[in-house]
Amino acid sequence: MVALTCAGQFLVVLDVSVVNVALPSMRTGLGLSEQGLQWVVNAYSIAFAGFMLLGGRAGDLYGRKRMFLIGLGLFTLASLGGGLAQEEWQLLVARAVQGLGAAVLAPSTLTILTASVPEGAARARAIGTWTAVGAGGGAAGGLVGGLLVETLSWRWVLLINVPVGAVVLCAAAWFLTEGRAGDGRRLDLPGALLVTGGLGTLAYGISQTEAAGWTAAATLLPLFAGLALIGLFLAVEARTESPLMPLGLLKLRSVSSANVAMFLCGFAMFCMWFFMTLYAQNVLGYTPLEAGLALVPSSLAVIFGSKVAPRLMRGVGARNVAVLGTLVAVAGFAWQSTMTPEGAYATTILVPGVLMMLGAGLAATPLASLATSGAAPEEAGLVSGLVNTSRTMGGSLGLAVLSTLAAARSAGSGTPEALTEGYALAFRVGTGVLAVGVLLMWVWLPRTVREH
């Protein structure tokens, strides 16, 4: 049981990071545009963020095992479609369906685990294993992707999910037992469609600014349409009986402040892997495997930060640890923004990368703790889902904004100097966003985690 749920979580987290190192090869293989390159990542993350809360609710209503199987089945089939894609649009559709499958699968992995393991030390160990496997998936993504691209092709960063997914699917169908915790409430499908459509349309509008400018109809129409869809989403959430995102929760200072802080952190930090892998391969000339290996210390740093954060929280408080972690990340982003076309590994990837991801690991745990501390115990799961959704949505919009700024600064030139200027601008803007986040956390976050 534990092994199966951990395997599902590993696949979901792995697929967030595994494609980054394959992006230059994907671009060459399918002739992807600059916009297409960012949408390989964003199609997955936007669908994942928009449907994650709905996926968790569906598991409660229709059965966790059923949703686990449906989510994993969608994820596996979409991986096959993406690996066999012959056109850009085929790859992007497959990535979006992968994200939808992951949104259904991911919540079920934890709920099945907690429902099947007795409360106490055994459950704590099981959740610890689940967390470690998830972190390991993120850490392994760059290395696994580099190995697959270099020894086989970029298609195998997606195709590798097919045999693994099929084995886990068969085992889950045989060994998992059904369970649900439904209370008769309906799924808020309109809310999920509106927030996903709004976020995707807004990100598309932002990405259009580089080619068409801010005042062109091709930019303004999707921007206004995206904002209108998000506004309609908020109106639906205020009226529906079973909202995807209960707006009343945001009246709690701890919930609203932690979610805004997580949104800003995601906006900057989610893009780090994207730009670092492009810089390593397109500017420094690393192979996919070398790029994956180069980022392993950064991956380990985020795990280390996540493990150290709870101990620091007991000594200096959750708010202070969140601020400290974000300040460490600010230092890393500022350092990374000084990159040059002839940069040495230690000074342009290793140290700034470790600082950025150490800060990310230190900040995430206290922000999640502060958010859930303000809600009633029966709402803790929902609030945890909101925090993860805020981080992923922030990352999606951040990638759209920062990649557009980087492309505009590079002005269509593929020289190492022009590309470096674009990537450096993205990290400078990320530095500013995180600095705003530090100020917001210091002023707005509650000083302590409130116990129930």
BASENU-688179 format. One record per atom (N, C-alpha, C): y, z, x; residue in three letters. Coordinates in steps of 0.02 Angstrom, whole numbers, plus 50000, padded with zeros to 5 digits. Example, Ala and Ser with C-alpha at 12.3 -4.5 7.8 and 13.67 -1.06 7.14 Angstrom:
% BASENU-688179
497165039050660ALA;497755039050615ALA;498355039050660ALA;498885035450642SER;499475035750684SER;500025039450645SER;
END
This chain:
% BASENU-688179
499405000050041MET;500005000050000MET;500635000050043MET;500675004750090VAL;501255005150134VAL;501314998850175VAL;500744996450201ALA;500754990550244ALA;501004984450205ALA;500804983750143LEU;501014977950103LEU;501754978050088LEU;502014983850067THR;502724984250051THR;503144983350115THR;502904985950170CYS;503274985050233CYS;503264977650255CYS;502704974250243ALA;502664967150260ALA;503174963150219ALA;503224964850154GLY;503724961450112GLY;504424962650137GLY;504594968850154GLN;505254970450179GLN;505384966950246GLN;504884966650288PHE;504964963350353PHE;505154956050345PHE;504824952550299LEU;504974945550288LEU;505684944550263LEU;505904948850217VAL;506584948250189VAL;507104949150243VAL;507044954350283VAL;507544955850334VAL;507514950850391VAL;506894948950410LEU;506814944050463LEU;507184937550447LEU;507144935350384ASP;507434928950366ASP;508194928950365ASP;508494934850363VAL;509224935150369VAL;509444933150439VAL;509054935050489SER;509274934050559SER;508914928450595SER;508304926550572VAL;507894921850612VAL;508204914850616VAL;508594912950565VAL;508854906050565VAL;509454905250612VAL;509784910750630ASN;510404910050669ASN;510294906250734ASN;509764907950770VAL;509634904850834VAL;509414897550826VAL;509194895750766ALA;508974888850753ALA;509534884350728ALA;510124887050716LEU;510664883150685LEU;510844876850724LEU;510944877150791PRO;511114870950827PRO;510564865750821PRO;509934867850822SER;509374863050815SER;509354860250745SER;509494864350694MET;509524861850625MET;510074856650618MET;510634857950649ARG;511204853350645ARG;511014846550674ARG;510684846650732THR;510464840450764THR;509934836950722THR;509454840650696GLY;508904837650660GLY;509094834550594GLY;509544837750557LEU;509734835250491LEU;510444832550489LEU;510804832650545GLY;511494830250545GLY;511944834550502GLY;511864841150506LEU;512264845750465LEU;512994845450485LEU;513424846050435SER;514144846750447SER;514304853950466SER;514934855150486GLU;515144862050500GLU;515054866450439GLU;515244863750380GLN;515154867550318GLN;514414868850305GLN;514004863550316GLY;513284864350304GLY;512984869650348GLY;513234870450409LEU;512974875350455LEU;513064882450428LEU;513674883950404GLN;513784890650377GLN;513404891750312GLN;513284886350273TRP;512944887150210TRP;512194888150218TRP;511924886450276VAL;511224888250289VAL;511134895750286VAL;511644899350310VAL;511634906650307VAL;511874909150240VAL;512434906350215ASN;512754908950155ASN;512354907550091ASN;512004901950087ALA;511614900550027ALA;511104906050015ALA;510804908450069TYR;510314913950065TYR;510664920550047TYR;511194922150084SER;511504928750076SER;511864929550009SER;512174924249984ILE;512514924749919ILE;512014925649863ILE;511474921749863ALA;510964922549811ALA;510634929449816ALA;510524931749878PHE;510224938349889PHE;510674943849862PHE;511314943549879ALA;511784948649856ALA;511884948449781ALA;511964942449753GLY;512114941949682GLY;511554944149636GLY;510934943349658PHE;510364944949614PHE;509984951249634PHE;510214954749687MET;509844960549711MET;509794966049659MET;510354967749627LEU;510344973049576LEU;509934970949516LEU;509974964549497LEU;509574962049442LEU;508834962449459LEU;508664960849521GLY;507964961249543GLY;507684968249537GLY;508074973249557GLY;507854980149551GLY;507754982249479GLY;508214980049436ARG;508154981749364ARG;507554978349333ARG;507424972049353ALA;506844968449326ALA;506194971949344ALA;506164974749404GLY;505564978449424GLY;505444984449380GLY;505984987949362ASP;505924993749317ASP;505674991649248ASP;505924985949223LEU;505764983949155LEU;505094980349149LEU;504944975949195TYR;504364971449187TYR;503794972949235TYR;503884977949278GLY;503344979849323GLY;503504978149395GLY;503434983149439ARG;503604982049510ARG;503124977249544ARG;502474977849529LYS;501994973249559LYS;502134966149538LYS;502274965149473ARG;502404958349448ARG;503014955349484ARG;503554959349490MET;504154956749523MET;504044955749598MET;503634959949628PHE;503454959049699PHE;503114952349708PHE;502624950749665LEU;502254944549670LEU;502704938549655LEU;503124939149603ILE;503574933549586ILE;504074932349642ILE;504374937749668GLY;504854937049721GLY;504554934049784GLY;503974936649804LEU;503644934049864LEU;503414926849855LEU;503184925249794GLY;502984918349780GLY;503564913449786GLY;504134915349756LEU;504744911149761LEU;504954910349833LEU;504964915949869PHE;505174916049939PHE;504724911449981PHE;504074911749970THR;503594907850009THR;503654900349993THR;503704898549929LEU;503774891549910LEU;504434888649935LEU;504974892649931ALA;505614890249956ALA;505604889250032ALA;505234893650067SER;505164892850140SER;504824886250156SER;504314884550116LEU;503964878150126LEU;504444872350114LEU;504834872850059GLY;505314867550044GLY;505834866750098GLY;506094872250124GLY;506594871850177GLY;506314869050241GLY;505694871050258GLY;505384868550319GLY;505244861050317GLY;505144858350256LEU;505004851250248LEU;505614847150230LEU;506204850350226ALA;506814846850203ALA;506974840950247ALA;507184835450215GLN;507394829450251GLN;508134828150245GLN;508464831650200GLU;509184830850190GLU;509514837750190GLU;510164837850203GLU;510534844050205GLU;510494847850139GLU;510574844250083TRP;510584847650018TRP;509904850850003TRP;509364847650025GLN;508704850450013GLN;508614857150050GLN;508864857450111LEU;508824863650149LEU;509244869150116LEU;509834867450093LEU;510284872550064LEU;510004875049997LEU;509724870649957VAL;509404872949894VAL;508824877549909VAL;508414875749959ALA;507854879949977ALA;508084886850001ALA;508624887050039ARG;508884893450063ARG;509134897750005ARG;509454894649955ALA;509684898349897ALA;509094901249858ALA;508564897349849VAL;507974899849813VAL;507634905349854VAL;507634904649920GLN;507374910049963GLN;507754916449949GLN;508424915949946GLY;508834921849933GLY;508684924949866GLY;508564920749815LEU;508384923249749LEU;507714926949752LEU;507224923949786GLY;506574927149793GLY;506634933749830GLY;507044933949882ALA;507144940149920ALA;507464945549877ALA;507934943449833ALA;508274948249790ALA;507794951449739ALA;507294947749719VAL;506784950549673VAL;506274954749712VAL;506114952449772LEU;505594955749812LEU;505834962349843LEU;506434962349873ALA;506654968049914ALA;506674974649875ALA;506974974949815PRO;506984981449780PRO;506294984049763PRO;505824979349749SER;505154981449730SER;504784984749788SER;504934982649850THR;504564985449906THR;504664993049911THR;505284995349902LEU;505415002449908LEU;505175006349847LEU;505285003549786THR;505075007149726THR;504315007849722THR;503945002649742ILE;503215003149744ILE;503005008549794ILE;503335008649851LEU;503175013549903LEU;503275020649878LEU;503865022049849THR;504015028849828THR;503585030949768THR;503395026149727ALA;502985027849668ALA;502265029149687ALA;502035026249743SER;501325026749760SER;501175032249811SER;501685034949844VAL;501575040149894VAL;501845046749868VAL;501465052149869PRO;501695058549842PRO;502325061049877PRO;502735064449839GLU;503355067149868GLU;503195072349921GLU;503615072549972GLY;503515077350026GLY;503485073750093GLY;503115076750140ALA;503085074150208ALA;502785067150210ALA;502285065850169ALA;501955059250170ALA;502445053850148ALA;502835055350096ARG;503325050350073ARG;503865049350125ARG;504085054650156ALA;504605054150208ALA;504365049650265ALA;503725050650285ARG;503455046350338ARG;503405039050316ARG;503205038050253ALA;503145031150228ALA;503825027650225ALA;504325031250202ILE;505005028350199ILE;505265027050269ILE;505115031650315GLY;505315030650385GLY;504995024350414GLY;504355023350398THR;504015017250421THR;504335011050391THR;504485011350325TRP;504805005750290TRP;505475004050322TRP;505875009150337THR;506535008150367THR;506475005150437THR;506005007850476ALA;505905005350544ALA;505674998150544ALA;505224996350498VAL;504974989450494VAL;505544984750475VAL;505974986950427GLY;506544982850409GLY;507014981750467GLY;507164987150503ALA;507594986550563ALA;507264982150615ALA;506604982750622GLY;506244978550670GLY;506274971250651GLY;506264969750586GLY;506324962850564GLY;506984959850585GLY;507524963750576GLY;508174961350598GLY;508214960450673GLY;507924965250709ALA;507944964950782ALA;507524959250809ALA;506954957750775ALA;506504952650800ALA;506734945550782ALA;507204944950736GLY;507394938450710GLY;507594933450764GLY;508054935550808GLY;508294931050860GLY;507744928950908GLY;507334933750928LEU;506784932250975LEU;506254927750943LEU;506044929450882VAL;505544925350847VAL;505814918350836VAL;506444917950813GLY;506744911350802GLY;506774907250866GLY;506964910350921GLY;507004906750984GLY;506334904151007GLY;505814908351000LEU;505134906251019LEU;504894900350977LEU;505014900650911LEU;504774895450867LEU;505144888850879LEU;505804889250887VAL;506194883150898VAL;505994879850964VAL;505894883951016GLU;505764881151082GLU;505054878551089GLU;504574881951058THR;503874879851066THR;503654874851012THR;503954875150953LEU;503764870550898LEU;504374866450877LEU;504744868750826SER;505364865550806SER;505734870350760SER;506354868550742TRP;506744872950699TRP;506414873950631TRP;506004869150610ARG;505684869650544ARG;505234875750539ARG;504964877950596TRP;504484883350594TRP;504804890250584TRP;505474890750590VAL;505784897250572VAL;505724898350497VAL;505614892950459LEU;505494893450387LEU;504754892850371LEU;504404888150403LEU;503704886950387LEU;503254892950405LEU;503464896950455ILE;503054902650475ILE;502974907650417ILE;503444907550370ASN;503404912050312ASN;502834910150265ASN;502624903850267VAL;502134901450218VAL;501444904650227VAL;501134904250286PRO;500484907550293PRO;500534915150287PRO;501064918050316VAL;501144925350311VAL;501244927450239VAL;501684923850203GLY;501804925350133GLY;501184924550090GLY;500784919450104ALA;500174918250065ALA;499674923950074ALA;499604926350136VAL;499144931850149VAL;499374938250114VAL;500024939750120VAL;500294945850088VAL;500244945250012VAL;500354939149986LEU;500324938049914LEU;499614939449887LEU;499124936849922CYS;498424937949900CYS;498244945349905CYS;498434948549959ALA;498274955649967ALA;498624959849915ALA;499254958149900ALA;499634961949850ALA;499334961249781ALA;499124955149764ALA;498814953949699ALA;498174958049691ALA;497824959149746TRP;497194962749743TRP;497284970349746TRP;497734972749790PHE;497764979849805PHE;498314983749768PHE;498874980549753LEU;499424984249722LEU;499264985849649LEU;499494991649627THR;499424993549557THR;500094992849522THR;500074991249457GLU;500684990149419GLU;501034996749403GLU;501684996449400GLY;502075002249380GLY;502765000149359GLY;503045003849312ARG;503725002349289ARG;504055008649265ARG;504705008349258ALA;505085014249234ALA;505605011949183ALA;505415007349141GLY;505885004449094GLY;506085009449039GLY;506715008649016ASP;506955013048962ASP;507225008848904ASP;507015002648901GLY;507224998448845GLY;507864994648856GLY;508214995848911ARG;508844992248923ARG;508694985048944ARG;509164980548927ARG;509064973548942ARG;509314971949012ARG;509084966149037LEU;509344963549100LEU;510034960649089LEU;510474961649137ASP;511144958749133ASP;511154952149171ASP;510794947149144LEU;510764940649176LEU;511444937249179LEU;511854937449125PRO;512514934349131PRO;512934937249188PRO;512894943849198GLY;513264946949253GLY;513044944249321GLY;512384943749331ALA;512124941349395ALA;512324934149407ALA;512294929849355LEU;512484922849363LEU;513234922149377LEU;513644926249343LEU;514364925749353LEU;514584927949422LEU;514314933649446VAL;514524936149512VAL;514274931549567VAL;513664928849560THR;513404924349611THR;513784917749611THR;513904915049550GLY;514284908849545GLY;514994909649570GLY;515314915349553GLY;515994916549575GLY;516044917149650GLY;515584920949679LEU;515604921849752LEU;515474915349788LEU;514974911449764GLY;514824905149796GLY;515394900149790GLY;515704899749730THR;516254895149720THR;516854897049762THR;516994903549767LEU;517544905949808LEU;517424904349882LEU;516814905549906ALA;516654903949975ALA;516714896449989ALA;516514892249940TYR;516574885049948TYR;517314883049952TYR;517724885949909GLY;518444884449911GLY;518754886249978GLY;518554892050005ILE;518814894050070ILE;518604889050124ILE;517974886850121SER;517724882250171SER;518064875450167SER;518354873750109GLN;518694867350101GLN;519384867150135GLN;519654873050150THR;520344873250177THR;520394869850245THR;519854870050283GLU;519894867150351GLU;519984859550348GLU;519644856250301ALA;519694848950297ALA;520264846650252ALA;520384850250196ALA;520864847850147ALA;521534851550147ALA;521554857550177GLY;522164861550175GLY;522174866150114GLY;522634870850115TRP;522654875950063TRP;522944873449997TRP;523324868049998THR;523664865849936THR;523314859949902THR;522774857449931ALA;522414851749902ALA;522014854049841ALA;521924849349794ALA;521534850849734ALA;520814852849752ALA;520534849649804ALA;519854851149825ALA;519774858349847ALA;520324861549867THR;520314868549887THR;520504873149829THR;521044871449795LEU;521304875949743LEU;520834876449683LEU;520524870949663LEU;520094871249604LEU;519504876049613LEU;519114875549668PRO;518574880449676PRO;518824887549688PRO;519394888349721LEU;519664895049731LEU;519834898349664LEU;520194894649621PHE;520374897449556PHE;519764898349512PHE;519294893549516ALA;518684894149476ALA;518274900249498ALA;518224901449564GLY;517864907249589GLY;518184913749566GLY;518844914149571LEU;519194920149548LEU;519114921249473LEU;519124915649435ALA;519034916249362ALA;518324918749346ALA;517824916249381LEU;517144918549369LEU;517054925949386LEU;517364928149440ILE;517324935249458ILE;517694939449407ILE;518274937049383GLY;518624940549330GLY;518214941049266GLY;517874935549249LEU;517444935549190LEU;516854940349199LEU;516594940649260PHE;516064945449276PHE;516284952549262PHE;516884954349285LEU;517134961149273LEU;517234962549199LEU;517454957349161ALA;517534958249089ALA;516864959249055ALA;516354955549076VAL;515684956349047VAL;515404963149064VAL;515504965449126GLU;515234971949146GLU;515564977649107GLU;516194976849087ALA;516544981949050ALA;516304982448978ALA;515994977048952ARG;515804976848882ARG;515054977548869ARG;514644975448916THR;513924975348903THR;513634982348902THR;513094983348864GLU;512784989948858GLU;512414991948922GLU;512124987048956SER;511734988449017SER;512014984249074SER;512594986249101PRO;512914982149152PRO;512544982149218PRO;512594976449252LEU;512324975949319LEU;512684980749366LEU;513334981249358MET;513744985649399MET;514184989949354MET;513954995949336PRO;514355000249293PRO;515035001749325PRO;515574999249294LEU;516234999849325LEU;516465007149326LEU;516175011249282GLY;516365018349282GLY;516205021849348GLY;515685019449381LEU;515505022549445LEU;516055021649497LEU;516425016149492LEU;516945014749541LEU;517545019349533LEU;517565023149478LYS;518095028149471LYS;517985034149517LYS;517355034949540LEU;517215040249587LEU;517475038349656LEU;517875042749686ARG;518185041149750ARG;517675039449803ARG;517125043249805SER;516625042049857SER;516305035249850SER;516165033149788VAL;515835026749776VAL;516305020949792VAL;516905021249765SER;517375015649775SER;517575014949848SER;517735020549881SER;517965020149950SER;517415017749997SER;516805020249987ALA;516245018250030ALA;516065010950020ALA;516105008549958ASN;515945001449945ASN;516474996749974ASN;517104998649969VAL;517634994449999VAL;517554994450075VAL;517415000350103ALA;517315000750176ALA;516724996550198ALA;516174996850159MET;515584992950177MET;515724985450170MET;516124983550120PHE;516314976550112PHE;516684974050174PHE;517174977950198LEU;517554975950257LEU;517124975750320LEU;516674980650327CYS;516224980550385CYS;515764974450383CYS;515494972950324GLY;515064967150317GLY;515444960650331GLY;516084960350309PHE;516504954450319PHE;516534952450392PHE;516614957350436ALA;516664955950508ALA;515984955850542ALA;515574960950530MET;514974961950571MET;514414957050554MET;514374954750492PHE;513844950050472PHE;513904943550512PHE;514524941750531CYS;514644935350565CYS;514494935750640CYS;514394941650666MET;514294942450738MET;513714938250763MET;513134938550729TRP;512544934850751TRP;512674927350748TRP;513004925050696PHE;513144917950686PHE;513544915150745PHE;514094918450762PHE;514524915850815PHE;514244916950885PHE;513894922550894MET;513614923950960MET;513064918850979MET;512644917050930THR;512114912250946THR;512404905250957THR;512924903450919LEU;513254896950931LEU;513594896850998LEU;513934902351016TYR;514264902751081TYR;513764902251138TYR;513214905951132ALA;512704905951185ALA;512414898951196ALA;512284895351142GLN;511954888751148GLN;512454883051158GLN;512994882951119ASN;513454877351121ASN;513934877551179ASN;514094883651204VAL;514584884251258VAL;514244886051324VAL;513834891151324LEU;513524893451386LEU;512894889551404LEU;512644885551357GLY;512074881251372GLY;511404884751371GLY;511344890451336TYR;510704893851331TYR;510224889751288TYR;509584890251303THR;509074887551258THR;509004892251198THR;508684889951143PRO;508584894551086PRO;508234901051106PRO;507724900651149LEU;507364906651170LEU;507814911251211LEU;508204908251257GLU;508664912251297GLU;509184915651253GLU;509424912051202ALA;509914915051156ALA;509614920851118ALA;508984920051095GLY;508644925551061GLY;508554931551105GLY;508344930351167LEU;508254935951214LEU;508914939251231LEU;509444935351236ALA;510104938051254ALA;510354943051203ALA;510154942251140LEU;510404946551086LEU;509924952351070LEU;509364952751104VAL;508904958351092VAL;509234965151104VAL;509614966151159PRO;509944972651168PRO;510414974451110PRO;510754969551082SER;511194970851025SER;510784972950964SER;510214969750954SER;509764971550898SER;509514978750906SER;509334980550967LEU;509094987350979LEU;509664992450971LEU;510274990350986ALA;510844994850981ALA;510974996950908ALA;510884992250861VAL;511004993950791VAL;510464998850766VAL;509844998150791ILE;509315002950773ILE;509485009750802ILE;509685009950866PHE;509865016250898PHE;510435019650861PHE;510955015850843GLY;511515018750807GLY;511305021650740GLY;510855018250705SER;510615020750640SER;510215027150648SER;509845027950703LYS;509455033950715LYS;509895039850736LYS;510425038450775VAL;510855043750800VAL;511335046350746VAL;511535041950701ALA;512045043650652ALA;511895050050612ALA;511285050950585PRO;511165057150546PRO;511275063550586PRO;511095063450650ARG;511195069350691ARG;511935070750701ARG;512315065550713LEU;513045066350722LEU;513365068750657LEU;513115066350601MET;513405068250536MET;513345075750525MET;512795078750547ARG;512715085950538ARG;513215089950579ARG;513445086950634GLY;513905090550678GLY;514635089350662GLY;514825083050649VAL;515535081550642VAL;515725078750573VAL;515235077650530GLY;515395075350462GLY;515315067850455GLY;515135065750393ALA;514995058750380ALA;515605054250390ALA;516185056450364ARG;516775052250371ARG;516945050950444ARG;516915056150485ASN;517085055350556ASN;516605050750592ASN;515955050950574VAL;515475046550605VAL;515595039350584VAL;515765038250520ALA;515915031450497ALA;516525028650534ALA;517035032750543VAL;517635030650579VAL;517465029250652VAL;517085033850683LEU;516885032950753LEU;516495026550763LEU;516005025350720GLY;515605019250726GLY;516025012950720GLY;516495012950672THR;516915007050663THR;517385006050722THR;517625011550751LEU;518045010950811LEU;517655008050870LEU;517025010050877VAL;516595007150930VAL;516524999650918VAL;516414997750855ALA;516354990650838ALA;517004986950852ALA;517584990050837VAL;518234986950851VAL;518294985450925VAL;518084990250967ALA;518114989051040ALA;517674983151060ALA;517084982651030GLY;516644977051045GLY;516924970351023GLY;517214970150962PHE;517504963950937PHE;518104961850979PHE;518534966750997ALA;519114965151038ALA;518894962351106ALA;518374965451135TRP;518114963051199TRP;517834955951191TRP;517444954851138GLN;517144948351128GLN;517664942851118GLN;518234944651090SER;518764939651077SER;519084937051141SER;518914940151199THR;519174937751264THR;518684932851297THR;518184930651262MET;517674926151290MET;517984919951322MET;517634917251371THR;517854911251406THR;517274906251409THR;517414899751421PRO;516874894851425PRO;516394896051483PRO;516614899751534GLU;516184901051592GLU;515964908351594GLU;515934911551537GLY;515804918751536GLY;515124920651564GLY;515104926351597ALA;514474929151622ALA;514124932951566ALA;513454933151569TYR;513074936351516TYR;513284943651504TYR;513344947451558ALA;513474954651551ALA;514134955951516ALA;514654951951531THR;515324953451506THR;515504949651442THR;515144944351426THR;515324940551366THR;514804940751310THR;514224943651324ILE;513714944351271ILE;513424951451270ILE;513184953851327LEU;512814960151328LEU;513234966151306LEU;513754967751344VAL;514134973951330VAL;514514973551263VAL;514904968151250PRO;515244967951185PRO;514754967651127PRO;514194964151136GLY;513694963851082GLY;513394970651067GLY;513234974451119VAL;512964981151109VAL;513484985651074VAL;514114985251095LEU;514634989351063LEU;514704987550989LEU;514714981150973MET;514794979050903MET;514224981750859MET;513614980950883MET;513044982850842MET;512904990350844MET;513064993650899LEU;513015000950899LEU;513495003850847LEU;514105001150845GLY;514585003350795GLY;514345002050724GLY;514034996150713ALA;513774994550647ALA;513234999550626ALA;512785001250672GLY;512265006050656GLY;512535012950642GLY;513035015050681LEU;513335021650670LEU;513705022150604LEU;514025016650582ALA;514445016850521ALA;514045016350457ALA;513495012550457ALA;513155011050394ALA;512855017150361ALA;512525021450399THR;512185027250369THR;512675032150336THR;513215034250369PRO;513675038750335PRO;514015035750274PRO;514165029250276LEU;514465026050218LEU;513985026150158LEU;513345024750170ALA;512855025050116ALA;512785032150090ALA;512785037050135SER;512715044150115SER;513315046350073SER;513915044450094LEU;514515046350056LEU;514515043149987LEU;514305036949982ALA;514295033549917ALA;513815036849869ALA;513205038249891THR;512715041149846THR;512855048449831THR;513235051849875SER;513375058949863SER;513825060049804SER;514215054949785GLY;514675055849730GLY;514385054349663GLY;513775051549661ALA;513475049549598ALA;512945054649576ALA;512775054449512ALA;512245058649486ALA;511575056549517ALA;511095061249522PRO;510445059549553PRO;510115053449523PRO;510155052649456GLU;509815046949425GLU;510165040249439GLU;510775040649468GLU;511145034449484GLU;511135032949558GLU;510785037049598ALA;510785036149671ALA;510505029449691ALA;509965027249658GLY;509675020749675GLY;510155015049661GLY;510505015449604LEU;510985010249586LEU;511555009949636LEU;511805015849655VAL;512365016049702VAL;512145013449771VAL;511535015049792SER;511285012249855SER;511255004649852SER;511045002049795GLY;511034994849787GLY;511724991849789GLY;512214995349760LEU;512914993049762LEU;513174992649833LEU;513014997649873VAL;513244997749942VAL;512954991749980VAL;512314990449972ASN;512004984750006ASN;512294978149980ASN;512434977849915THR;512724971849886THR;513424970649913THR;513824976049918SER;514504975449945SER;514504972850016SER;514044975450057ARG;514004973350126ARG;513814965950131ARG;513324963750091THR;513094956850094THR;513624952050067THR;513954954050012MET;514494949849985MET;515074949350034MET;515244954950065GLY;515764954750116GLY;515584950050172GLY;514954950350193GLY;514724945850246GLY;514754938550227GLY;514584937050165SER;514604930050142SER;515314927350142SER;515784931150115LEU;516474928950115LEU;516754928850186LEU;516564933850226GLY;516794934050295GLY;516574927950334GLY;515944925850324LEU;515694919950358LEU;516084913750337LEU;516224913150272ALA;516614907350248ALA;517314907250279ALA;517644913050280VAL;518334913350307VAL;518334912250382VAL;517924915950418LEU;517954915750492LEU;517704909150520LEU;517184906250489SER;516944899750514SER;517454894250500SER;517814894850443THR;518344890050428THR;518914890550479THR;519114896750495LEU;519634897750545LEU;519414895150613LEU;518794896450632ALA;518544894150697ALA;518534886550700ALA;518314883250645ALA;518284875950645ALA;518994873050647ALA;519464876150612ALA;520154873650614ALA;520454874250684ALA;520314879750718ARG;520574880650786ARG;520254875650834ARG;519614874250825SER;519284869350869SER;519504862250854SER;519774861050794ALA;520054854550774ALA;519564848850783ALA;518934850150768GLY;518434844850770GLY;518174843150839GLY;518434846450891SER;518204845050959SER;517584849050975SER;517114845851009GLY;516504849251028GLY;516484851451100GLY;517054851451134THR;517074853651204THR;516974861151208THR;516694863751262PRO;516614870951269PRO;517274874751262PRO;517824871951287GLU;518464875351283GLU;518704876051211GLU;518644870551173ALA;518874870651103ALA;518424875251061ALA;517774874851071LEU;517324879151033LEU;517454886451048LEU;517564888051112THR;517694894951131THR;518334897551099THR;518854893451096GLU;519464895551062GLU;519334897250989GLU;518924893150956GLY;518774894450886GLY;518374900850876GLY;517854901750917TYR;517444907850911TYR;517864914050928TYR;518294913550979ALA;518704919250998ALA;519184921250942ALA;519454916250906LEU;519904917650850LEU;519514921450795LEU;518894919450783ALA;518494922850732ALA;518404930250750ALA;518284931750814PHE;518194938750835PHE;518864942550834PHE;519424939250847ARG;520074942650842ARG;520224944550770ARG;520084940050724VAL;520194941650653VAL;519724947150631VAL;519094946950655GLY;518624952250640GLY;518854958950666GLY;519174958950724THR;519454965150752THR;519974968050706THR;520414963650680GLY;520934965950634GLY;520664968750569GLY;520154965350542VAL;519854967650479VAL;519534974550489VAL;519184975550544LEU;518874982050557LEU;519394987450570LEU;519944985650602ALA;520484990550613ALA;520764992950546ALA;520844988350499VAL;521054990250431VAL;520524994850400VAL;519884993250412GLY;519354997350386GLY;519375004450413GLY;519535005250477VAL;519585011950508VAL;520125015950472VAL;520705012950462LEU;521255016450429LEU;521055018350357LEU;520745013650322LEU;520535014950253LEU;520035020750250LEU;519545020650295MET;519035025950296MET;519355032750309MET;519815033050356TRP;520125039450374TRP;520525042350316TRP;520855037950278VAL;521295040250225VAL;520915041350159VAL;520425037150145TRP;520135036750077TRP;519455040150071TRP;519035039650122LEU;518365042550116LEU;518395050150108LEU;517945052950067PRO;517895060250064PRO;517705063150132PRO;517915069250146ARG;517795072150211ARG;517065074250220ARG;516715075850166THR;516025078250173THR;515575074850121THR;514925074950135VAL;514415072750087VAL;514305078350038VAL;514375076749973ARG;514295081849922ARG;513565082349902ARG;513295088249904GLU;512595089249884GLU;512545090749809GLU;511985088649779HIS;511875089949707HIS;511415095849699HIS;
END
